[in-house]
Each structure stands twice: as C-alpha cells, then as structure tokens.
C-alpha cells in the first residue's frame, strides 16, 4: 500500500501508531493533532472501509482504518454512518468495542443506517447483535431518540421466529433498558416460543422484575435463574472449575512464599554478611497474577456470552 493513495493530512494515519487504548478518553485528539476537518471526511471514510488496509499484515497500515473510524467519530461526521455500517461484518471482537464507542459520536444521523443494518437478515448475525448494542449506546447519548428506538426495537423483535437467539436476546435487553412495558406481551411470547438467549436480559421472571411489573418475591429462585444457551452451561461449569483450581494454586503459592520469607528472616538473623545478597523475600514481589476473577465480566461486556463465538482478534495478535 503506497502512502500516495491518500493525501495529506489523512495519509499520516497510515504510519501513525497501534490502537491499544482501552477507553475513549485515552484516544488521541485526531482533529487537533492532524488538523482534520469535515472536508477530510470522504478520505477518512475511504480509509476506514479500505479492505486492503484491513487485510494488511503491516504492523502500522493495519491500524489506519481504526484511526480513521475514531477520527470520523470525533468529527461528528454523521454522513459517514451509511458507509461505516459495513464494518459490523468484520470478524474482530476488538473492533466491536470501537464501533460501540465511535458510532454514537456520529449523532442522530447514525440511527437510520444502524436500524437498516439490524433489519437486514443478510447481514452478519454477530454484527447485527453488536449493532443493536451500538444503537442502545446511541440512544443513551441522544435520549430524544428513545421513542423512535422503542418503536423500531419492537418491530424488529416481532420477527423473533426467523432470528437467532442472540439477536432476540439483545432486543429484549434494550427494550428493558428503555423500560418499554408495552412490549411485555411480545417479550413473553418470545420467551415462551423462542429462541432467546437469556444471557442478555435474564429469565422471563427477571425481565418482569426489571420492568417493574413484578417483584422478586413473586417468583422462586429457579424462575429467576438465568438459563444459559445449549452447551454454555457445561462451559460455565468448566470455567468455575478452572477458577477454583487457580484460587487453590494461588493460595498454595502464597503459603509457600510466606514460609520462605519467614525462613529467610530467621536466616538473616543468623548471618552477618559484609556484602549485599539476594533474599527470598524479594521473590514475593515477582509472583505472577494469575487469577481469572473477571472471566464472566468480559462475557457481560460483550452482551450475550452464550451467543457469541470464540474468535481470534487481529488486534490481539498484533499486540
């Protein structure tokens, strides 16, 4: 890829840096740093959707579309949304997080392209789930879109019989978030007839409680319990077993290090040394952190762990 494909100042993104910031607040200020204005939107859109860059094995060229996407968000370039929705089809979990952050920055003009993508059954199934999540973020940023979103989400959920459990699950979740109690009969139908991934909004009993239509005391613990999708219960059980193993191992390491430090302290009381020497207590500073306490928090962040596939992120590969 030649840098002459893009003109200044957009071409500077081709060899800028990697994108490992975990939070939007850590993003560079692209308009200020590179002098981007709305006149650069067409080139930034072209870069953000450049397949050659997304497929590049170059350590920096690969990241150029990510920077372009962020730049468009910071420019509030709502006119770019129609072209950018295709990014939801790319197979990268890290990119999903970027889309969740960047698209709401595009403002109200992003609503129609997002809705159109979600409603299209030909689009990527996981991409549609992420798009619903993104639509939810857009509504949080622009509450005046709530009524429009409520109407769209209900209309989309009415297609539940022909949709995957993940899409149905997150549609219910967003309706609950918006407190659309009028959609309760439709949600009940979805739960009774399926498919629906309960990892999003919980069981039907939990949904009723979340909507304020019932209290927890109205249900048994079994009714309130979330039922994982097929095959997920076994995976969750294995994760619990692995966590228990790591906890036991870490406890053993702590005990052994504590004993070693105690022995070293006694030894130092017996030994008069003229020069410095390594001590066992120094080892306690190097004990690796191996706990997996947030194994399911990540699942919650991705909105529907049960419906998502395990995918290798190109971003993770290039770290």
Wavefront OBJ file of the C-alpha trace (Angstrom):
o trace
v 0.000 0.000 0.000
v 1.532 3.284 -1.074
v 1.131 6.357 1.105
v 0.362 8.282 -2.106
v -3.048 6.571 -2.154
v -4.155 9.096 0.455
v -3.359 12.783 0.515
v -2.222 14.887 3.482
v -3.153 15.110 6.259
v -5.112 11.821 6.144
v -2.067 9.908 4.868
v -0.363 10.455 8.234
v -2.634 7.789 9.727
v -1.012 5.124 7.544
v 2.096 5.095 9.706
v 0.844 6.566 12.961
v 0.676 4.021 15.794
v -1.199 0.980 17.070
v -4.573 1.271 18.817
v -4.406 -0.320 22.233
v -6.225 2.327 24.267
v -8.883 0.721 26.453
v -11.074 3.793 26.850
v -12.355 6.567 24.603
v -10.842 9.118 26.979
v -7.429 7.738 26.031
v -7.913 8.210 22.290
v -5.724 10.838 20.640
v -7.476 14.066 19.665
v -7.288 13.387 15.936
v -8.791 16.668 14.636
v -6.429 18.697 16.815
v -3.363 16.549 16.188
v -3.759 16.130 12.432
v -5.875 19.128 11.525
v -8.828 17.057 10.316
v -11.992 18.932 9.365
v -15.249 17.933 7.690
v -13.596 18.360 4.294
v -11.470 15.303 5.089
v -14.488 13.071 5.785
v -14.578 11.426 2.304
v -10.928 10.360 2.538
v -11.369 9.183 6.129
v -14.410 7.115 5.137
v -12.446 5.596 2.285
v -9.631 4.711 4.674
v -11.971 3.326 7.338
v -13.531 0.956 4.792
v -10.347 0.144 2.845
v -10.261 -3.668 2.603
v -6.585 -3.666 1.640
v -5.742 -1.916 4.899
v -7.929 -4.203 6.995
v -6.197 -7.213 5.428
v -2.706 -5.729 5.692
v -0.027 -7.630 7.589
v 1.956 -4.418 8.065
v 2.217 -3.520 11.746
v 1.003 0.061 11.209
v -1.012 0.017 7.992
v -3.487 -2.363 9.608
v -4.332 0.236 12.231
v -5.001 3.103 9.820
v -8.731 2.241 9.405
v -9.126 2.164 13.181
v -7.691 5.676 13.425
v -9.925 6.818 10.565
v -13.018 5.445 12.333
v -12.108 7.240 15.527
v -11.415 10.450 13.621
v -14.839 10.343 11.986
v -16.432 9.878 15.386
v -14.595 12.844 16.855
v -15.591 14.947 13.837
v -19.260 14.040 14.490
v -19.427 13.061 10.824
v -22.948 11.653 10.766
v -22.934 11.455 6.972
v -20.294 8.715 7.251
v -22.584 6.285 9.103
v -24.144 4.756 5.987
v -20.748 3.641 4.696
v -19.384 2.590 8.079
v -22.124 0.081 8.959
v -20.368 -2.490 6.780
v -17.647 -2.611 9.440
v -20.045 -4.570 11.652
v -19.495 -7.514 9.303
v -15.775 -7.728 10.098
v -14.782 -10.639 12.316
v -12.977 -8.899 15.177
v -14.218 -8.556 18.764
v -11.890 -5.632 19.474
v -13.387 -3.746 16.539
v -16.837 -4.281 18.034
v -15.736 -2.294 21.074
v -14.505 0.527 18.823
v -17.785 0.606 16.913
v -19.731 0.722 20.175
v -17.762 3.844 21.077
v -17.386 5.591 17.711
v -20.864 5.231 16.213
v -22.728 7.139 18.937
v -20.337 10.028 18.305
v -21.771 10.302 14.798
v -25.012 11.544 16.303
v -28.640 11.160 15.267
v -27.817 10.586 11.564
v -26.376 7.205 12.604
v -29.790 5.875 13.674
v -31.212 5.064 10.235
v -28.103 3.235 8.928
v -27.887 1.202 12.140
v -31.570 0.303 12.006
v -31.276 -0.667 8.354
v -28.326 -2.933 9.091
v -30.079 -4.603 12.034
v -33.221 -5.228 9.991
v -31.309 -6.876 7.142
v -31.235 -10.679 7.657
v -28.453 -10.965 5.085
v -26.001 -9.193 7.372
v -23.622 -10.954 9.767
v -25.505 -12.409 12.748
v -22.982 -11.286 15.355
v -22.666 -7.956 13.585
v -26.398 -7.386 13.999
v -26.126 -8.121 17.725
v -23.311 -5.575 18.049
v -25.318 -3.071 16.013
v -28.273 -3.350 18.426
v -25.875 -2.785 21.306
v -24.482 0.238 19.465
v -27.982 1.571 18.854
v -28.537 1.357 22.592
v -25.420 3.455 23.182
v -26.632 5.968 20.607
v -29.944 6.342 22.443
v -28.123 6.837 25.736
v -26.192 9.687 24.126
v -29.326 11.109 22.477
v -32.350 10.378 24.720
v -34.622 12.162 22.261
v -34.261 9.051 20.077
v -35.897 6.841 22.730
v -39.390 6.742 21.214
v -38.006 6.078 17.755
v -35.785 3.331 19.121
v -38.623 1.759 21.098
v -40.800 1.543 18.010
v -38.009 0.071 15.911
v -36.883 -2.477 18.514
v -40.430 -3.770 18.995
v -40.953 -4.079 15.254
v -37.690 -5.992 14.942
v -38.480 -8.304 17.854
v -41.733 -9.266 16.145
v -39.520 -11.135 13.671
v -38.219 -13.347 16.500
v -39.173 -16.651 14.876
v -36.783 -16.047 11.989
v -33.985 -14.554 14.095
v -31.190 -16.039 16.155
v -31.319 -16.310 19.930
v -28.598 -13.700 20.341
v -30.409 -11.040 18.326
v -33.689 -11.725 20.127
v -31.913 -11.632 23.471
v -30.303 -8.259 22.942
v -33.505 -6.780 21.502
v -35.259 -7.739 24.741
v -32.368 -6.293 26.718
v -32.580 -2.919 25.001
v -36.358 -2.778 25.407
v -35.901 -3.469 29.107
v -33.248 -0.756 29.294
v -35.720 1.680 27.737
v -38.410 0.401 30.140
v -40.854 -0.327 27.322
v -43.501 -2.050 29.432
v -45.901 -2.035 26.486
v -43.656 -4.648 24.859
v -44.082 -7.107 27.748
v -46.665 -9.319 25.964
v -44.354 -9.599 22.960
v -41.382 -10.407 25.185
v -43.381 -13.111 26.942
v -44.205 -14.637 23.593
v -40.524 -14.623 22.659
v -39.600 -16.383 25.902
v -42.343 -18.962 25.522
v -41.697 -19.766 21.865
v -38.041 -18.818 21.466
v -35.328 -18.736 20.526
v -33.889 -16.272 23.046
v -30.508 -16.040 24.739
v -31.203 -15.360 28.416
v -27.613 -14.241 28.988
v -28.706 -10.780 27.857
v -31.727 -9.844 29.985
v -32.150 -12.900 32.204
v -35.145 -15.192 32.577
v -38.691 -14.073 31.815
v -39.266 -13.671 35.549
v -36.182 -11.461 35.785
v -37.391 -9.373 32.841
v -40.720 -8.746 34.583
v -38.884 -7.626 37.708
v -36.594 -5.358 35.666
v -39.622 -3.767 34.005
v -41.237 -3.110 37.374
v -44.149 -5.414 36.556
v -43.408 -7.801 39.417
v -41.186 -8.274 42.458
v -38.555 -10.910 43.094
v -40.707 -12.279 45.902
v -43.313 -13.208 43.297
v -41.001 -15.877 41.881
v -38.987 -18.853 43.011
v -35.180 -18.785 42.802
v -35.417 -21.256 39.927
v -37.679 -18.907 37.972
v -35.306 -16.002 38.492
v -32.266 -18.011 37.473
v -30.838 -17.422 34.002
v -30.778 -20.490 31.768
v -27.649 -20.476 29.576
v -27.923 -21.445 25.894
v -27.317 -25.044 24.860
v -23.740 -26.067 25.580
v -22.994 -22.948 27.594
v -23.810 -24.473 30.985
v -21.010 -27.010 30.577
v -18.560 -24.289 29.546
v -19.500 -22.126 32.528
v -19.039 -25.114 34.823
v -15.567 -25.696 33.401
v -14.727 -22.033 33.903
v -15.824 -22.300 37.532
v -13.643 -25.379 37.990
v -10.680 -23.607 36.419
v -11.174 -20.591 38.670
v -11.317 -22.850 41.722
v -8.070 -24.503 40.612
v -6.336 -21.136 40.141
v -7.562 -19.917 43.518
v -6.231 -23.032 45.253
v -2.929 -22.774 43.399
v -2.503 -19.096 44.282
v -3.264 -19.844 47.915
v -0.582 -22.541 47.930
v 1.929 -20.171 46.333
v 1.107 -17.514 48.939
v 1.606 -20.006 51.762
v 4.913 -21.271 50.343
v 6.219 -17.748 49.808
v 5.152 -16.735 53.303
v 7.017 -19.704 54.762
v 10.073 -18.961 52.625
v 10.120 -15.310 53.719
v 9.840 -16.366 57.354
v 12.770 -18.777 56.957
v 14.782 -16.075 55.202
v 14.115 -13.619 58.025
v 15.405 -16.161 60.536
v 18.444 -16.852 58.356
v 19.283 -13.163 58.156
v 19.268 -13.037 61.929
v 21.907 -15.759 61.979
v 24.080 -14.437 59.174
v 26.443 -11.462 59.284
v 27.195 -10.552 55.679
v 29.563 -7.813 54.540
v 28.047 -7.519 51.056
v 24.543 -7.465 49.667
v 22.967 -10.788 48.823
v 19.631 -11.789 47.284
v 16.945 -12.675 49.792
v 13.986 -14.970 49.392
v 11.540 -12.264 50.404
v 12.318 -10.494 47.137
v 10.542 -13.341 45.367
v 7.234 -12.253 46.805
v 7.367 -9.143 44.625
v 7.530 -11.214 41.467
v 4.596 -13.567 41.972
v 2.564 -13.518 38.770
v -1.058 -12.500 38.832
v -2.943 -15.470 37.504
v -6.439 -15.069 38.876
v -9.327 -15.151 36.428
v -11.870 -13.324 38.564
v -13.354 -11.401 35.640
v -13.899 -14.355 33.337
v -17.619 -13.668 33.159
v -17.383 -9.869 33.354
v -15.883 -9.995 29.877
v -18.831 -12.098 28.832
v -21.215 -9.445 30.179
v -19.281 -6.718 28.344
v -19.778 -8.490 25.046
v -23.548 -8.616 25.679
v -24.561 -12.228 25.327
v -21.641 -14.521 26.005
v -23.833 -17.512 25.274
v -24.499 -16.496 21.705
v -21.040 -15.349 20.718
v -18.347 -17.467 19.133
v -14.735 -17.504 20.281
v -12.818 -15.502 17.706
v -9.176 -14.519 17.310
v -8.781 -10.768 17.193
v -6.233 -9.445 14.742
v -5.706 -6.631 17.191
v -4.777 -9.108 19.910
v -2.458 -10.949 17.531
v -0.532 -7.795 16.761
v -0.039 -6.665 20.335
l 1 2 3 4 5 6 7 8 9 10 11 12 13 14 15 16 17 18 19 20 21 22 23 24 25 26 27 28 29 30 31 32 33 34 35 36 37 38 39 40 41 42 43 44 45 46 47 48 49 50 51 52 53 54 55 56 57 58 59 60 61 62 63 64 65 66 67 68 69 70 71 72 73 74 75 76 77 78 79 80 81 82 83 84 85 86 87 88 89 90 91 92 93 94 95 96 97 98 99 100 101 102 103 104 105 106 107 108 109 110 111 112 113 114 115 116 117 118 119 120 121 122 123 124 125 126 127 128 129 130 131 132 133 134 135 136 137 138 139 140 141 142 143 144 145 146 147 148 149 150 151 152 153 154 155 156 157 158 159 160 161 162 163 164 165 166 167 168 169 170 171 172 173 174 175 176 177 178 179 180 181 182 183 184 185 186 187 188 189 190 191 192 193 194 195 196 197 198 199 200 201 202 203 204 205 206 207 208 209 210 211 212 213 214 215 216 217 218 219 220 221 222 223 224 225 226 227 228 229 230 231 232 233 234 235 236 237 238 239 240 241 242 243 244 245 246 247 248 249 250 251 252 253 254 255 256 257 258 259 260 261 262 263 264 265 266 267 268 269 270 271 272 273 274 275 276 277 278 279 280 281 282 283 284 285 286 287 288 289 290 291 292 293 294 295 296 297 298 299 300 301 302 303 304 305 306 307 308 309 310 311 312 313 314 315 316 317 318 319
